[in-house]
Amino acid sequence: MLNDIWKHIVYPAKSVSDEKLRCTFEGKWVVITGASSGIGEALTLKLIKAKARLFLIARNEEKLKSLCDKARENGCEERFKAIDLRRRDELDAWCETLRGELPEVSFLFCNAGKSIKRSISSSIDRMHDFDRTMDLNYRSMVALSLALMPSLRNAGGRIVYTSSVSSRYPFAPGWSAYHASKCAANAWCRTARRENKMLGVKVQVAYMPLVHTPMADVNESYKNLPAYSADEAACILLKLAMGNKFRYKPWWAL
Ligand SMILES: NC(=O)c1ccc[n+]([C@@H]2O[C@H](COP(=O)([O-])OP(=O)(O)OC[C@H]3O[C@@H](n4cnc5c(N)ncnc54)[C@H](OP(=O)(O)O)[C@@H]3O)[C@@H](O)[C@H]2O)c1
């Protein structure tokens, strides 16, 4: 009961009508990273209903294939790329060809991400934790944004980044790799937003609060906390992408 009241106040329900989604997204090319699970999967399912044209990206090929099957059955054009976005050489080589494959992109949802909780003192021999987190949460977003910039410009498109509200607070111990990567991405997006006129592409950031997904629920202490569902988080991203605001943040965020 107390949990329900708390959820209602701190995480007010989020929804968006199928009709509105269809008006905005039907027939538009939408690229989604991290489409195979959690928020990205919920986003994909909503966009399948809206009859968007989908380009799905993640590592789990089976999952991407099954989402593409669903999209095709619903009359959507679809493609996917199974790739580890932390592999710089592979990503950069693919980026060279991607633009030719998609001459027009209306929305690029940069949503793939990984959180990692490990203190600095436990990371003495683990520089790779910092590199990998940065490569996924920051570098892959920049690489894909640059690769698709002309395609986004052709469509008057948008880049929507899934950041974290925790990157706007005094930083909790243990999250240095995660926070550094999200803050780097926030800074890139805020700068790109100011270059918006020159780029001809809108950039938006969602400072997402806690969402129950496989990533968050790995942490036992988060499992029973009130939070958004993946479906509600997808609605937050979609509403942001349909509006004119630069950012989404929960009402209680400073
Ligand atoms: N859940 C939360 O509470 C919360 C809060 C704030 C922000 N966020 C952000 O929301 C985004 C989505 O997270 P989620 O909660 O939905 O987590 P999730 O369910 O674990 O989904 C993460 C997605 O990223 C993909 N991914 C992970 N590593 C990858 C790699 N090396 N290469 C390519 N794709 C990779 C995963 O696909 P594969 O495993 O198939 O590669 C998956 O599709 C992340 O950017 C996260 O930082 C989440």
PDBQT file of the ligand as one rigid body, heavy atoms in Angstrom, charges set to zero:
ROOT
HETATM    1  N1  LIG A 301      17.103   0.599 -15.676  1.00  0.00    +0.000 N 
HETATM    2  C1  LIG A 301      17.364   1.732 -15.050  1.00  0.00    +0.000 C 
HETATM    3  O1  LIG A 301      17.055   1.913 -13.841  1.00  0.00    +0.000 OA
HETATM    4  C2  LIG A 301      18.024   2.851 -15.781  1.00  0.00    +0.000 A 
HETATM    5  C3  LIG A 301      18.100   4.109 -15.151  1.00  0.00    +0.000 A 
HETATM    6  C4  LIG A 301      18.721   5.153 -15.823  1.00  0.00    +0.000 A 
HETATM    7  C5  LIG A 301      19.246   4.957 -17.097  1.00  0.00    +0.000 A 
HETATM    8  N2  LIG A 301      19.170   3.728 -17.687  1.00  0.00    +0.000 N 
HETATM    9  C6  LIG A 301      19.742   3.566 -19.020  1.00  0.00    +0.000 C 
HETATM   10  O2  LIG A 301      18.786   2.966 -19.866  1.00  0.00    +0.000 OA
HETATM   11  C7  LIG A 301      19.448   2.298 -20.936  1.00  0.00    +0.000 C 
HETATM   12  C8  LIG A 301      18.800   0.937 -21.168  1.00  0.00    +0.000 C 
HETATM   13  O3  LIG A 301      19.043   0.137 -20.021  1.00  0.00    +0.000 OA
HETATM   14  P1  LIG A 301      18.021  -0.975 -19.486  1.00  0.00    +0.000 P 
HETATM   15  O4  LIG A 301      17.744  -0.635 -18.068  1.00  0.00    +0.000 OA
HETATM   16  O5  LIG A 301      16.899  -1.157 -20.432  1.00  0.00    +0.000 OA
HETATM   17  O6  LIG A 301      18.998  -2.241 -19.437  1.00  0.00    +0.000 OA
HETATM   18  P2  LIG A 301      18.957  -3.679 -20.155  1.00  0.00    +0.000 P 
HETATM   19  O7  LIG A 301      17.616  -4.291 -20.033  1.00  0.00    +0.000 OA
HETATM   20  O8  LIG A 301      20.122  -4.410 -19.605  1.00  0.00    +0.000 OA
HETATM   21  O9  LIG A 301      19.225  -3.312 -21.682  1.00  0.00    +0.000 OA
HETATM   22  C9  LIG A 301      20.478  -2.872 -22.112  1.00  0.00    +0.000 C 
HETATM   23  C10 LIG A 301      20.518  -2.939 -23.616  1.00  0.00    +0.000 C 
HETATM   24  O10 LIG A 301      21.831  -2.515 -24.056  1.00  0.00    +0.000 OA
HETATM   25  C11 LIG A 301      22.379  -3.547 -24.906  1.00  0.00    +0.000 C 
HETATM   26  N3  LIG A 301      23.826  -3.667 -24.731  1.00  0.00    +0.000 N 
HETATM   27  C12 LIG A 301      24.492  -3.901 -23.574  1.00  0.00    +0.000 A 
HETATM   28  N4  LIG A 301      25.807  -4.043 -23.818  1.00  0.00    +0.000 NA
HETATM   29  C13 LIG A 301      25.972  -3.905 -25.165  1.00  0.00    +0.000 A 
HETATM   30  C14 LIG A 301      27.082  -3.957 -26.027  1.00  0.00    +0.000 A 
HETATM   31  N5  LIG A 301      28.318  -4.183 -25.551  1.00  0.00    +0.000 N 
HETATM   32  N6  LIG A 301      26.889  -3.778 -27.347  1.00  0.00    +0.000 NA
HETATM   33  C15 LIG A 301      25.636  -3.561 -27.835  1.00  0.00    +0.000 A 
HETATM   34  N7  LIG A 301      24.544  -3.488 -27.069  1.00  0.00    +0.000 NA
HETATM   35  C16 LIG A 301      24.705  -3.664 -25.753  1.00  0.00    +0.000 A 
HETATM   36  C17 LIG A 301      21.711  -4.832 -24.434  1.00  0.00    +0.000 C 
HETATM   37  O11 LIG A 301      21.663  -5.776 -25.485  1.00  0.00    +0.000 OA
HETATM   38  P3  LIG A 301      22.607  -7.077 -25.630  1.00  0.00    +0.000 P 
HETATM   39  O12 LIG A 301      22.861  -7.601 -24.270  1.00  0.00    +0.000 OA
HETATM   40  O13 LIG A 301      21.819  -7.957 -26.528  1.00  0.00    +0.000 OA
HETATM   41  O14 LIG A 301      23.835  -6.555 -26.293  1.00  0.00    +0.000 OA
HETATM   42  C18 LIG A 301      20.299  -4.345 -24.130  1.00  0.00    +0.000 C 
HETATM   43  O15 LIG A 301      19.519  -4.330 -25.287  1.00  0.00    +0.000 OA
HETATM   44  C19 LIG A 301      20.925   2.261 -20.553  1.00  0.00    +0.000 C 
HETATM   45  O16 LIG A 301      21.632   3.241 -21.269  1.00  0.00    +0.000 OA
HETATM   46  C20 LIG A 301      20.924   2.615 -19.070  1.00  0.00    +0.000 C 
HETATM   47  O17 LIG A 301      22.120   3.236 -18.651  1.00  0.00    +0.000 OA
HETATM   48  C21 LIG A 301      18.563   2.682 -17.066  1.00  0.00    +0.000 A 
ENDROOT
TORSDOF 0
